[in-house]
Amino acid sequence: MLRGMTARPGAPAAPAPITLIVGEEELLVERAVGAVLTAARRDGGTSEPAAGRGDIHEVAAADLAAGELASLTSPSLFGGGAAVVIRSAQDAVKEVADEITRYAADPAPDVVLILTHAGGAKGKALLASLKKSGAVAVTEYPKITRFSDRLDFARGEFRRARRVADEAGLRALLDAVGSDLREIAAACSQLMADVDGPIGAAAVARYYHGRAEASGFSVSDRAVEGRLADALEQLRWALATGVPPVLITSALAQGIRLLGRVAAAPRGTSSAALAADVGAPPWKIDRVRQQLRGWAPGGIAQAVQVVAQADAQIKGEAVSPGYALERAVRRIVACRT
């Protein structure tokens, strides 16, 4: 949600007197702070850094003492505007929170105040009062938890740089680097620097030297699809790159359980409805339905037992976790056929 700033899409707007940036996604919050400072700089008619149009102050709300806000937002002795960034406003003591609320009712001219707030219950009263102020522009970045949202984020990284990554490449990238937005952004930047032209799954796999594919889930997918040689190759890659055996058995268990739940769903159930029921994205449901070809209910039940045995073996019942996992993969493929 954004209020208090108007501009054509893609152009920095003249910043509101106060900008409140709410959210737990640190990368997005940092980018938002930088965008407001850039807009303040351009509004001041200079291409110099934000501090070039006046003073710039950054302080943690927990470190602010009563009365200090007035000093930070007072006019500069050298002229020009000022920018003040107060981070983690939820940590402000009551006296400081009250001062911020009063300031929002009558902000100082030629001063840009930026506040970051994690959201949640702490500092909720300050957050509510600031959102009611007409002088405050509010930007919210809720925690990104869904795979589809991380996919959109990665897609946006390439789009902003006017580069192209196909769907398979994006999924391979997320499989490789995980869910942290900073790591995803860094990986996108590195790929764009090192790879010419469109970026696909093959480019990601080459760049990460097997990391994008060597995971417990890739082992699971290939095993349930009956691709024994590929499953064993991915298993050895995963173990060689340090994937803990317990995570591989966990992925195998999730893959087999999902096979059973999708197989048991009423005929005609849409992917979206089934995804909501089992807690998996719709694209995964479509993939599992493809994987179910060649499986019978009895085979799925046997595979569940195989994974349970392998889990016990790698937790102490077997001498070699690697051998126990390889044996489990072979038995899962045999259950399918």
N, C-alpha and C positions, 0 to 999 in steps of 0.2 A: 504494500500500500504506500502511495506517495502523495502527499499533500503539500502545497505551498511552493512548488517550483513548477514553472511552465517553460517549455521549450519544444522545438521540433525534435522528433526522435533522433537520437544519436548526437545531439548538440548539447554542450554543457549549458545549463540554465543559470541565470543569476540566482545565487543561493538565498534561501529564506534567512531571516535574522537568526533563527535557531533550527538546527537539523538534529533530529533524534533518530538514531540508527539502532534498531532492536534486533537481537538475534544471537544465536550461539555459533553460527558459522563464521569463524574468525577470518578466514580468507575474504569472504564476501563483505564482512564489516570493514576490514582494512581497505578494500577497494572502494567501498562507499565513502569512507573518510577521505581518501585520496581524491575521489571525484568531486566532492564538495570543495576541497581546498583548491583544486584546479579551476572550478567554476568561479570561486572567489577571486582567484588570481586574474582570470580573464575579464571578470566584471570590473576589476580595477584597471583594466587597459594596459597590462604588462604581460610579457612572456617570461618574466623572471619567476623564480620560485615563489611560493605563497608568501614567504616571509619578506619578499621584496616589496610588497605593497603595504607593509606595516609590520607589526610584531606578530609572532606566532608562539603560542604557549600550549604545551601538552602536559596534562597532569592527571593522575589517578584520583577518582572521587574520594577514595578513602584517605588520601593525603591532604585534601582540602580542609583548611581550618575556617571557622566562622568568620565572615568578613573578607575572606581572600578573593571571592568571586568578583566583588566590586573592583578590586585592584587589577585583576586580570582583564576585565572588560572596560577599563578606563581608557581614554584616548591616549595614543602614543605621543611622546614628547617630540618625536621626529616627523609627525604627521602621517597621513595615510591610514588605512584601515588596520584592523587587528583580527586575527583568527585565534580562537581558543578551542582546544580539544579536551574534553573531560571524559575520561574512559571509565567504564564500569560504574555508571551512575547509580546502580543499585546498591553500591557500597557506601554511598554518602550518608553521613550522620544526619539526624533529623534537622539540626539547625542549618546545615548546608543545603539539604533538600528543600527546606522552606525558602532559603535564599534563591535557589534556582527557580522555584515556582514563582516567586515575586518578580524575578528578573524576566521570566517569560511573559508576564503581563505588561512589561514596559522595557523591551530590550534596548540596549544602547545603539545609537546610530553608528554606521560604518564599522560594526563589529559582527563577525560571523562566529557563532557559538555552535560547536558540534558536540553532541553527547552520545555516548554509546551505552547501551543497556542490554543485559543478557536476557531480559524477559523473565517470566516466572513470578513467583510470589514475593521474592525479596525486592524491596523498593517499588512495590506495586502502586502505592499511593502517588509517588512522584511520577511514575509512568503514566498513570491515568490523568493526572492534572496537566502534564505536558501535552498529551494527545488532545486535550480540549482546547488548547491555546491556538488561536488563529495565526500566531507568529511562528508556529513550529511546523516544519516539514517532517513527516514521519516515513521512514523506510524500514520494512520488516523483512528479516531473513530467518525464517524458522529452520530448525535443524533438518537437513536433508537425510532422509532415512530410506527412501524408496530407490530401487535400482533404476527405475525409469527417470527419476529426477537427476540422478548422477549421470545417466546417459545424456539427458538434455544439457547438463552442465558441460560435459565434454564436447558435445556437438557445438555448443555456443563458443567454446574456446577456439575451435577451428574456424567457425564462421567469423568471429571477430578478426581473425588474422587473414580472412579471405582465402582459407584453405579448405580442402574437401577431405573428409574421412567417411568411408561407407559404414553401413550398419555393422557389418561383420568386424571391421577394424575397431569401431568404438567398443563393441562388446569384448573383443580380445584385449583391448587396452584396460578396461575396467577389471577384467579377470586377472590381468597382470599386476596392477598396482593397488587394488583394493578400493576402500570407500573414502579415504581421506581426501578432501578436496584439494589441499595443497599438493599432495602427491600426484593427483590426477592432472592438475594444472601444470606442474613441472614436467610430467611425462608428455603432455600435449606439446608443450614448448620445445622439448628436446626432440620429439619426432618431427616437428615442423622444421627444426633447424637441420636435421640430419637426413631427411627423406624428401626427395623431389617428387612432385606430382601428387596425385590422390593417395591417401593412406588407407590401406586395407589390412585385413587380418595377416596376410603374409608378411607385410612390412613390420607389423608389430611383433610377430613371432621371431623374425630375423633379428630385430633390434634387441629383444629381451632374451635371445638365445635359449628359448625353451621356457622361460619363466611364465610367459602368458598362458602356456598350456599345461605346465607341470603343476597341477594342483589336485587336491583330493577330488574335486568335482569333475575334473577332466578324466581322472581314473574311473570314477563312478559312471560317467556318461558312456565311456567306451565299453565298460564291462557290461552294462545293461543292454547295450546295443549288440552285444555278441562279438565285438571286435577284439579278440583276445590279444593278438600281437600288439595292437595299438595301446590297449589297456596296460599291458606289461611294460611297454616302452615308457608310457607316461608315469607309471608307478616308480620305475627306476629313476626317471628324471626328478620326480617329486622328492624321493628319498635323498638323491644326490644333492639337491639344492636346499635341503634342510627342512622340508615340510615334516612336522611331527607325525609319526604313525597314527597317533590317536585322532588327528584331524582327518586322516585318510579314511579310517574306519567310520568316523562320524559322517563323512560325505557319502560313503557307501550306504550307510544306514538310511540317510535322508533320501538318497536316490531310490532305494528299494521301497521304503515306506511310501514315497510319492507315487511309485508305480502302482502299489496296492490301492491307494486312495483314489487315484484317477480311474483305475480299472473298476472300482466298486461304485463309481458315480452313476446315477441314472442316465440311461441313454438319452441323448439330446441336450444334456446340460451344456450351456455355453462355456467357453473358456473363461470369460470374465466372471461368471457366477461361480465357477469351480475355483478360480484363483482366489476369490474373496473367501471361500470356504476353507481352503487348505493353507492360505497364507503364502502363495507363490504368485509371481507375475504371470499374466496371461500367456506371454510368449513361452514360458517354461511349461505351462500346461500343454500347449500345442506340441512342444518337443517331446514331452513324456508320452503323449498319445502316439507319436511316431515310434517311440522306443518300445511301446507295448506290443508291437507286432512281433510275434514269435514267443510271447509269454503266455503261460496258462496260470490260473490261480494257484495250482499246486506248486508250480515252479517258483512263484513269488514267495510262497510260504517257506519253501526250502531255503531260498536265498536269504530270508530274514534270519533263519537259524544259523546259516553260514557266517553272516556278519556278526551275530552275537558271539559265536565261538571265536572268531578272529579278534574281536574286541577284548575278550577275556585273555586270549593268548598274548597279545601285545602288552597287556597290563601285568604280566608276570608269569603266565602259565607256559610261555614258550621261551626258548633260548634266543631265537632270532625273530624279532618283529618283522623284518623284511621278508623272511621266508614265510611267516604266517600270513602276511598280506598277499604275497604272490599266490600262495595256495588258495586263499579266499577268492581272489580274482578268477583263478581258473575254475573254481567250483561254481561261482556265480554264473559264468558263461555257460557251464555245463547245465545249470538249472534252467537256463533259458532254452536250450536246445532239447 
